[in-house]
Amino acid sequence: MAEDNKKATRSHSHKRRTSKKRPPRKQIDTRIFALGGLNEIGKNMYVVEHGDELIIIDAGVKFASEGLPGVDYVIPDYTYLKQNSKKIKGLFITHGHEDHIGGIPFLLQLVPIPFIYATPLACAMIRRKLEEHRLLNETKLIQIDITDPGWSMRTKYFNVGYFNTNHSIPESIGIVVNTPNGRIVETGDFKFDLTPVGRAADFQKMSFLGETGVDLLMADSTNAEVPAFSISEKKVSATIQQEFRKADGRIIVATFASNVHRVAQIVDAAVRFNRKILVYGRSMENNIMISRKLGYIKCPDRFFISNEEAKHLPDNEIMIICTGSQGEALAALSRIANGTHRQVKIKPGDTVIFSSNPIPGNQASVSRVINKLYRAGARVLENSAISDLHTSGHASQEEMKLMFLLTKPRYFFPIHGEYRMLVIHKHLYEQVGGEKDHAFILSNGDSLILRNHEVFPGPRVHADDIYVDGNDLTGLSTAVLHDRQILSEDGMVAVLIAMDSHEGKLLNRPIIMSRGFVYMKDSTDMIREAERIVQSKLNAELKGKTTFASIKNTVRDSLTSYFHQKTRRHPMIIPVIMNKKV
């Protein structure tokens, strides 16, 4: 090494003697930004860029709300990645939840990703997705060795490592990115559970990072509003077993299919109380199969039974685990509650356990399912302050403070949360001694510059939402969504116009048809008056020169005003012109 340094020095000295002094080379900045995950819950995607290299952390989806009719998923706009695809060195996955891996099939169809780095469980989940979409040959999956704390991936500018965290799924990790300008730590989804199910969080590695210097911390903000510490997963396990002990009839448990730790504890309870297990919901079936292969769910094969076998067992020897804890219309539990499930009908004596909390926005759907279950005679148990049937996989306030104290970041970038969550997380950073101007509240597309261990606001990059309908990756425009919202809320009015453009006259009175706006038989007078208004306006317009476009605008303008006056609603108005051939 000393010899190499001498050679480098001699070479440099020789150049100074034989050439003019060159200006110092401009330092390359490291840029950090989010394409998704800020001011929202879901579609997490973060980018670290330095010169001609960039890495991506996570590629998630966001599930569409009821206010987005016909939309299945929301994904980030990948335009920036498409334009800079030659820079991409790899995609790093923090864990196997959909808001972190669900966007991978969409991403690979638009952007070449040479390598995806993930832990074994996340790799298995991603592989299954890629097989379903016939994309397995589009990238190379590389397993992060979770038994080797020193594992890393090196490129020209980056040295990327990891540390173990706790979350509601096994093998959750944080990502460490060492760059020429300093060190970045991205926590992924995390909590601190001192009695975890599975692997413990790597306090030693986090502390080591803090002692050796973390320039920028990017941390999960989901539960920034929740005080104190989250309860341990082991406490939930005790509550579940207590309810299994009490139940005399069938037990039906609904939880997130991706909450592997919870599913494992539910399966353990079934085995302990000698209940055979029925599994409903495709995602639940897939995740249990993968988790059993990797050893995260340990259960003899004889406990998993078919519908036919269940018919010959007493109710107190059956446990059903299924999807639908969020009231999703097509999920197994919703179909059971509606009485439309082919195999399971609710009956008095059944105990239904919701081992989850409703995600904001899903409360009404969950309440509808619960009411239907009660009507059918079931006993329904939900998580509450006195019944620990669920715990979050995300850090509460005191755990967030602990992350600050362990990693000692010079700068802080709260991620993975709605705006208020990001702001509260920033305040927590200040409470433990962080400087106020060293924390940044950003939106998707805003960037930070890391330069020689200092962080500054940087220029914006293009970031937007893409609304996915089925597997159509062209996405839905906001105009299409606007039309769908009008149709779902105010309906549609079609106006049929028969005319002779050569003679400049109407051939018949305009005919109005409505769908989803008003009931035609109950609104005859209003419809007839609307037809008269259109006829009067068009007769006046056809006396002079006009165009089909102008005629359509006249129809829309006259009816929009009239219908709003009568109903205070704005239906979509579609003029249909039938012109007589000359």
Secondary structure by P-SEA (a helix, b strand, c coil): caaaaaaaaaaaaaaaaccccccccbbbbbbbbbccccccccbbbbbbbcccbbbbcccbbbbbcccccccccccccaaaaaaacccccbbbbcccccccccaaaaaaacccccbbbbcaaaaaaaaaaaaaacccccbbbbbcccccccccccccccccbbbbbbccccbbbbbbbbcccbbbbbbcbbbbbccccccccaaaaaaaaaaacccbbbbbccccccccccccaaaaaaaaaaaaaacccbbbbbccccaaaaaaaaaaaaaaabbbbbbccaaaaaaaaaaaaaccccccccccccaaaaaacccccbbbbbcccccccccaaaaaaacccccccccccbbbbccccccccaaaaaaaaaaaaaaaccbbbbbcccccccccccccaaaaaaaaaaacccbbbbccccaaaaaaaaaaaaaacccccccccccccccccccccbbbbbbbcbbbbbbbcccccccccaaaaaaaaaaacbbbbbbbbbbccccccccccbbbbbcccccccccaaaaaaaaaaaaaaaaaaacccccaaaaaaaaaaaaaaaaaaccccccbbbbbbbbbcc
